[in-house]
Amino acid sequence: MNIIAVDDEYHALNDLKSIIAEAFQKAGITGVSISGFDVSENALEYAKTNQVDIAFLDIEMGGMNGLQLAKCLKDTYGKTNIIFVTGYNRYAVDAFALHASGYIMKPVTVETALEALDSLRNPVMSKSEKRLRVKTFGNFEVFADGKPLAFNRSKTKELFAYLISRQGARCNNNEIAAVLWEDKDDTQGLQSMYRQLVVDLTRAMKNAGIKDVLVKEHGHLAVVPENISCDFFDFCAGKNVNNYMGEFMTQYSWAEFTNSYLHKKYSK
Protein backbone atom coordinates (compact mmCIF):
# COMPACT_ATOMS: atom_id res chain seq x y z
CA MET A 1 0.00 0.00 0.00
CA ASN A 2 1.49 3.31 -1.08
CA ILE A 3 0.77 6.42 1.04
CA ILE A 4 1.91 10.02 0.62
CA ALA A 5 1.74 12.90 3.10
CA VAL A 6 2.08 16.48 1.87
CA ASP A 7 2.58 19.56 4.05
CA ASP A 8 4.85 22.52 3.35
CA GLU A 9 5.75 22.83 7.05
CA TYR A 10 8.68 20.53 7.79
CA HIS A 11 7.85 19.67 11.40
CA ALA A 12 4.13 19.26 10.66
CA LEU A 13 5.01 16.87 7.82
CA ASN A 14 7.21 14.71 10.05
CA ASP A 15 4.53 14.62 12.75
CA LEU A 16 1.91 13.63 10.18
CA LYS A 17 4.05 10.79 8.82
CA SER A 18 4.64 9.46 12.34
CA ILE A 19 0.93 9.56 13.15
CA ILE A 20 -0.02 7.80 9.92
CA ALA A 21 2.54 5.06 10.59
CA GLU A 22 1.24 4.63 14.14
CA ALA A 23 -2.35 4.48 12.89
CA PHE A 24 -1.55 1.68 10.45
CA GLN A 25 0.40 -0.17 13.11
CA LYS A 26 -2.50 0.11 15.54
CA ALA A 27 -4.86 -1.14 12.82
CA GLY A 28 -2.60 -4.13 12.26
CA ILE A 29 -2.01 -3.26 8.58
CA THR A 30 1.40 -4.19 7.18
CA GLY A 31 3.12 -3.67 3.83
CA VAL A 32 2.66 0.12 4.01
CA SER A 33 5.05 2.61 2.39
CA ILE A 34 4.75 6.25 3.52
CA SER A 35 6.48 9.02 1.55
CA GLY A 36 6.49 12.66 2.68
CA PHE A 37 6.70 15.79 0.54
CA ASP A 38 6.91 19.46 1.49
CA VAL A 39 6.38 20.61 -2.11
CA SER A 40 3.15 19.69 -3.91
CA GLU A 41 4.80 19.55 -7.30
CA ASN A 42 7.26 16.92 -6.06
CA ALA A 43 4.41 14.83 -4.73
CA LEU A 44 2.69 14.99 -8.09
CA GLU A 45 5.86 13.93 -9.94
CA TYR A 46 6.16 10.97 -7.58
CA ALA A 47 2.53 10.00 -8.24
CA LYS A 48 3.17 9.88 -11.99
CA THR A 49 5.45 6.86 -11.56
CA ASN A 50 4.11 5.41 -8.30
CA GLN A 51 0.48 4.48 -7.76
CA VAL A 52 -0.74 6.36 -4.69
CA ASP A 53 -3.47 4.58 -2.74
CA ILE A 54 -3.99 7.22 -0.03
CA ALA A 55 -2.90 10.88 0.06
CA PHE A 56 -2.94 12.97 3.26
CA LEU A 57 -2.87 16.58 2.06
CA ASP A 58 -2.57 19.91 3.82
CA ILE A 59 -4.75 22.48 2.04
CA GLU A 60 -3.07 25.85 2.54
CA MET A 61 0.39 25.51 0.98
CA GLY A 62 2.59 27.74 -1.12
CA GLY A 63 2.44 27.12 -4.85
CA MET A 64 -0.03 24.35 -5.67
CA ASN A 65 -2.45 24.08 -2.74
CA GLY A 66 -3.97 20.85 -1.43
CA LEU A 67 -7.20 21.17 -3.38
CA GLN A 68 -5.34 21.64 -6.67
CA LEU A 69 -3.00 18.77 -5.87
CA ALA A 70 -5.95 16.51 -5.04
CA LYS A 71 -7.51 17.16 -8.44
CA CYS A 72 -4.22 16.37 -10.20
CA LEU A 73 -3.80 13.18 -8.20
CA LYS A 74 -7.32 12.11 -9.13
CA ASP A 75 -6.54 12.80 -12.78
CA THR A 76 -3.38 10.68 -12.49
CA TYR A 77 -5.00 7.74 -10.69
CA GLY A 78 -8.75 8.01 -10.19
CA LYS A 79 -8.88 5.67 -7.18
CA THR A 80 -6.50 7.62 -4.95
CA ASN A 81 -8.15 8.21 -1.58
CA ILE A 82 -7.78 11.87 -0.59
CA ILE A 83 -7.71 12.79 3.10
CA PHE A 84 -7.38 16.51 3.75
CA VAL A 85 -5.53 17.69 6.83
CA THR A 86 -6.10 21.34 7.70
CA GLY A 87 -6.51 23.87 10.45
CA TYR A 88 -9.56 25.42 8.75
CA ASN A 89 -13.08 24.14 8.21
CA ARG A 90 -13.99 26.59 5.45
CA TYR A 91 -12.70 24.25 2.74
CA ALA A 92 -14.97 21.33 3.62
CA VAL A 93 -17.45 21.91 0.79
CA ASP A 94 -14.69 22.15 -1.83
CA ALA A 95 -12.98 19.09 -0.35
CA PHE A 96 -15.98 16.82 -0.56
CA ALA A 97 -16.79 18.12 -4.03
CA LEU A 98 -13.56 16.33 -4.96
CA HIS A 99 -14.96 13.15 -3.36
CA ALA A 100 -12.48 13.21 -0.50
CA SER A 101 -12.39 10.26 1.86
CA GLY A 102 -11.76 12.42 4.89
CA TYR A 103 -11.35 15.93 6.29
CA ILE A 104 -9.21 15.99 9.44
CA MET A 105 -8.81 19.11 11.54
CA LYS A 106 -5.36 19.81 12.96
CA PRO A 107 -3.82 18.71 15.24
CA VAL A 108 -4.09 15.24 13.75
CA THR A 109 -4.27 12.32 16.17
CA VAL A 110 -3.95 8.58 15.67
CA GLU A 111 -7.67 8.29 16.42
CA THR A 112 -8.75 10.80 13.75
CA ALA A 113 -6.40 9.18 11.24
CA LEU A 114 -7.92 5.77 11.99
CA GLU A 115 -11.43 7.15 11.54
CA ALA A 116 -10.46 8.46 8.09
CA LEU A 117 -8.87 5.13 7.14
CA ASP A 118 -12.06 3.33 8.11
CA SER A 119 -14.06 5.48 5.67
CA LEU A 120 -12.06 5.23 2.46
CA ARG A 121 -14.09 5.72 -0.71
CA ASN A 122 -11.86 3.25 -2.52
CA PRO A 123 -10.93 0.50 -0.06
CA VAL A 124 -7.38 -0.71 -0.47
CA MET A 125 -7.34 -4.47 -0.29
CA SER A 126 -4.28 -6.18 1.13
CA LYS A 127 -3.56 -9.55 -0.43
CA SER A 128 -2.04 -12.11 1.89
CA GLU A 129 -0.45 -13.90 -1.07
CA LYS A 130 2.52 -12.03 -2.46
CA ARG A 131 2.58 -11.94 -6.24
CA LEU A 132 6.31 -11.27 -6.54
CA ARG A 133 8.70 -14.08 -5.61
CA VAL A 134 12.46 -13.58 -5.51
CA LYS A 135 15.05 -16.35 -5.41
CA THR A 136 18.50 -15.29 -4.19
CA PHE A 137 20.11 -18.57 -3.12
CA GLY A 138 22.12 -19.76 -6.09
CA ASN A 139 21.40 -17.52 -9.08
CA PHE A 140 19.19 -14.46 -8.63
CA GLU A 141 15.78 -14.92 -10.26
CA VAL A 142 12.49 -12.99 -10.10
CA PHE A 143 8.99 -14.38 -10.69
CA ALA A 144 5.67 -12.56 -11.04
CA ASP A 145 2.63 -14.79 -10.56
CA GLY A 146 4.88 -17.80 -11.02
CA LYS A 147 6.39 -16.65 -14.33
CA PRO A 148 9.89 -15.17 -14.83
CA LEU A 149 9.76 -11.38 -14.73
CA ALA A 150 11.02 -9.89 -18.00
CA PHE A 151 13.74 -7.22 -17.75
CA ASN A 152 14.81 -5.36 -20.88
CA ARG A 153 18.38 -5.15 -19.63
CA SER A 154 20.56 -7.41 -17.52
CA LYS A 155 21.69 -4.35 -15.53
CA THR A 156 18.07 -3.66 -14.61
CA LYS A 157 17.84 -7.10 -13.08
CA GLU A 158 21.12 -6.47 -11.25
CA LEU A 159 19.76 -3.17 -9.91
CA PHE A 160 16.77 -5.00 -8.47
CA ALA A 161 19.06 -7.67 -7.04
CA TYR A 162 21.07 -5.03 -5.17
CA LEU A 163 17.90 -3.47 -3.74
CA ILE A 164 16.80 -6.91 -2.56
CA SER A 165 20.19 -7.46 -0.90
CA ARG A 166 19.63 -4.23 1.09
CA GLN A 167 16.35 -5.57 2.51
CA GLY A 168 14.34 -2.36 2.18
CA ALA A 169 17.09 0.08 3.17
CA ARG A 170 16.97 3.34 1.23
CA CYS A 171 19.86 3.42 -1.28
CA ASN A 172 20.99 6.67 -2.85
CA ASN A 173 21.70 6.92 -6.55
CA ASN A 174 25.46 7.33 -6.17
CA GLU A 175 25.72 4.25 -3.96
CA ILE A 176 23.85 2.09 -6.46
CA ALA A 177 25.82 3.40 -9.44
CA ALA A 178 29.11 2.68 -7.65
CA VAL A 179 28.04 -0.94 -7.11
CA LEU A 180 26.70 -1.55 -10.62
CA TRP A 181 29.62 0.15 -12.40
CA GLU A 182 32.47 -0.26 -9.93
CA ASP A 183 35.11 0.19 -12.63
CA LYS A 184 33.72 3.47 -14.00
CA ASP A 185 33.93 7.08 -12.82
CA ASP A 186 30.76 8.84 -11.72
CA THR A 187 29.87 11.00 -14.73
CA GLN A 188 26.72 12.54 -16.15
CA GLY A 189 26.64 9.73 -18.69
CA LEU A 190 26.75 7.15 -15.93
CA GLN A 191 23.94 8.86 -14.04
CA SER A 192 21.92 8.91 -17.26
CA MET A 193 22.38 5.15 -17.66
CA TYR A 194 21.31 4.66 -14.05
CA ARG A 195 18.13 6.69 -14.57
CA GLN A 196 17.32 4.56 -17.63
CA LEU A 197 17.60 1.45 -15.45
CA VAL A 198 15.17 2.91 -12.92
CA VAL A 199 12.69 3.65 -15.70
CA ASP A 200 13.13 0.15 -17.07
CA LEU A 201 12.65 -1.43 -13.63
CA THR A 202 9.51 0.62 -13.01
CA ARG A 203 8.14 -0.37 -16.41
CA ALA A 204 8.87 -4.06 -15.83
CA MET A 205 6.89 -4.01 -12.58
CA LYS A 206 4.05 -2.07 -14.17
CA ASN A 207 3.84 -4.42 -17.16
CA ALA A 208 3.59 -7.37 -14.78
CA GLY A 209 0.88 -5.60 -12.75
CA ILE A 210 3.09 -5.58 -9.64
CA LYS A 211 2.43 -2.68 -7.24
CA ASP A 212 3.77 -1.48 -3.90
CA VAL A 213 7.22 -3.04 -4.33
CA LEU A 214 9.40 -0.05 -5.25
CA VAL A 215 9.81 3.18 -3.31
CA LYS A 216 11.39 6.16 -5.10
CA GLU A 217 11.97 9.33 -3.11
CA HIS A 218 14.43 12.24 -3.28
CA GLY A 219 17.29 10.49 -5.07
CA HIS A 220 16.80 7.24 -3.20
CA LEU A 221 15.43 3.84 -4.17
CA ALA A 222 14.26 0.91 -2.06
CA VAL A 223 12.04 -2.15 -2.07
CA VAL A 224 9.18 -2.95 0.31
CA PRO A 225 10.15 -6.35 1.79
CA GLU A 226 6.68 -6.97 3.21
CA ASN A 227 5.28 -7.21 -0.32
CA ILE A 228 7.88 -9.65 -1.63
CA SER A 229 8.28 -13.38 -1.06
CA CYS A 230 12.04 -13.93 -0.81
CA ASP A 231 14.22 -16.78 0.48
CA PHE A 232 16.83 -14.26 1.70
CA PHE A 233 14.26 -12.32 3.74
CA ASP A 234 12.97 -15.57 5.22
CA PHE A 235 16.49 -16.67 6.14
CA CYS A 236 17.23 -13.39 7.92
CA ALA A 237 13.96 -13.83 9.86
CA GLY A 238 15.01 -17.31 10.95
CA LYS A 239 12.68 -19.13 8.56
CA ASN A 240 13.55 -21.93 6.13
CA VAL A 241 17.26 -21.63 6.94
CA ASN A 242 17.98 -25.00 5.33
CA ASN A 243 17.23 -23.49 1.91
CA TYR A 244 20.63 -21.77 1.99
CA MET A 245 23.30 -24.04 0.52
CA GLY A 246 26.25 -21.63 0.58
CA GLU A 247 25.47 -19.64 -2.58
CA PHE A 248 23.88 -16.18 -2.84
CA MET A 249 23.26 -14.29 -6.11
CA THR A 250 26.18 -16.09 -7.69
CA GLN A 251 26.16 -14.04 -10.91
CA TYR A 252 27.07 -10.81 -9.05
CA SER A 253 30.55 -10.29 -7.57
CA TRP A 254 29.39 -7.62 -5.13
CA ALA A 255 27.07 -10.21 -3.50
CA GLU A 256 30.00 -12.21 -2.15
CA PHE A 257 30.20 -9.99 0.94
CA THR A 258 26.60 -10.84 1.85
CA ASN A 259 27.23 -14.49 1.04
CA SER A 260 30.09 -14.53 3.55
CA TYR A 261 27.79 -13.06 6.17
CA LEU A 262 25.12 -15.68 5.47
CA HIS A 263 27.69 -18.47 5.65
CA LYS A 264 28.91 -17.31 9.05
CA LYS A 265 25.37 -16.97 10.36
CA TYR A 266 24.36 -20.38 9.06
CA SER A 267 27.48 -22.02 10.54
CA LYS A 268 26.69 -20.85 14.08
VENTAUR-V424598 format. One record per backbone hydrogen bond with DSSP energy under -1.0 kcal/mol. NH is the residue of the N-H (numbers start at 0). CO is the residue of the C=O. E is the energy in kcal/mol with one decimal. If there is no record, write none. Layout:
NH;CO;E / NH;CO;E
//
This chain:
2;32;-3.4 / 3;53;-2.1 / 4;34;-2.3 / 5;55;-2.7 / 6;36;-1.9 / 12;8;-2.5 / 13;9;-2.1 / 14;10;-2.3 / 15;11;-2.3 / 16;12;-2.4 / 17;13;-2.0 / 18;14;-2.3 / 19;15;-2.5 / 20;16;-2.4 / 21;17;-2.2 / 22;18;-2.4 / 23;19;-2.3 / 24;20;-2.2 / 25;21;-2.6 / 26;22;-1.8 / 28;23;-2.5 / 32;0;-2.9 / 34;2;-2.6 / 36;4;-2.5 / 42;38;-1.6 / 43;39;-2.2 / 44;40;-2.1 / 45;41;-2.1 / 46;42;-2.0 / 47;43;-1.1 / 48;45;-1.2 / 49;45;-1.0 / 52;1;-2.2 / 53;1;-1.5 / 54;80;-3.2 / 55;3;-2.7 / 56;82;-2.4 / 57;5;-2.5 / 60;58;-1.1 / 65;58;-2.5 / 68;64;-2.5 / 69;65;-2.3 / 70;66;-1.8 / 71;67;-1.9 / 72;68;-2.6 / 73;69;-2.4 / 74;70;-2.0 / 75;71;-1.8 / 76;72;-2.9 / 79;76;-2.0 / 80;52;-2.8 / 82;54;-3.1 / 83;101;-2.5 / 84;56;-3.3 / 85;103;-2.5 / 91;88;-1.4 / 94;90;-2.6 / 95;91;-2.5 / 96;92;-1.3 / 97;94;-1.1 / 98;95;-1.5 / 100;81;-2.9 / 101;81;-1.3 / 103;83;-3.5 / 105;85;-2.5 / 112;108;-2.1 / 113;109;-2.4 / 114;110;-2.1 / 115;111;-1.8 / 116;112;-2.1 / 117;113;-1.7 / 118;115;-1.2 / 132;142;-3.0 / 133;228;-3.3 / 134;140;-3.0 / 140;134;-2.4 / 142;132;-3.0 / 143;146;-3.2 / 144;130;-2.7 / 146;143;-1.8 / 148;141;-2.5 / 156;152;-1.4 / 157;153;-1.9 / 158;154;-2.4 / 159;155;-2.1 / 160;156;-2.1 / 161;157;-2.4 / 162;158;-2.0 / 163;159;-2.3 / 164;160;-2.2 / 165;161;-1.1 / 166;163;-1.7 / 168;165;-1.8 / 170;220;-2.7 / 172;218;-1.8 / 175;171;-2.1 / 176;172;-2.5 / 177;173;-2.2 / 178;174;-1.4 / 179;175;-2.6 / 180;176;-2.5 / 183;180;-2.0 / 190;186;-2.3 / 191;187;-2.1 / 192;188;-2.0 / 193;189;-2.2 / 194;190;-2.3 / 195;191;-1.8 / 196;192;-1.7 / 197;193;-1.9 / 198;194;-2.2 / 199;195;-2.3 / 200;196;-2.8 / 201;197;-2.5 / 202;198;-2.4 / 203;199;-2.3 / 204;200;-2.0 / 205;201;-2.3 / 206;202;-3.0 / 207;203;-1.3 / 208;205;-1.4 / 209;204;-2.8 / 214;221;-2.7 / 216;219;-1.9 / 219;216;-1.0 / 220;170;-2.3 / 221;214;-1.7 / 223;212;-1.8 / 226;223;-1.9 / 227;224;-1.9 / 228;131;-2.8 / 230;133;-1.3 / 233;229;-2.2 / 234;230;-2.3 / 235;231;-2.3 / 236;232;-1.2 / 237;234;-1.9 / 238;233;-3.3 / 242;239;-1.8 / 243;240;-1.4 / 248;135;-3.5 / 249;137;-2.3 / 251;248;-2.1 / 254;251;-1.2 / 255;252;-1.7 / 258;254;-2.2 / 259;255;-2.3 / 260;256;-1.7 / 261;257;-2.5 / 262;258;-2.5 / 263;259;-2.1 / 264;260;-2.3 / 265;261;-2.8 / 266;262;-1.8
//
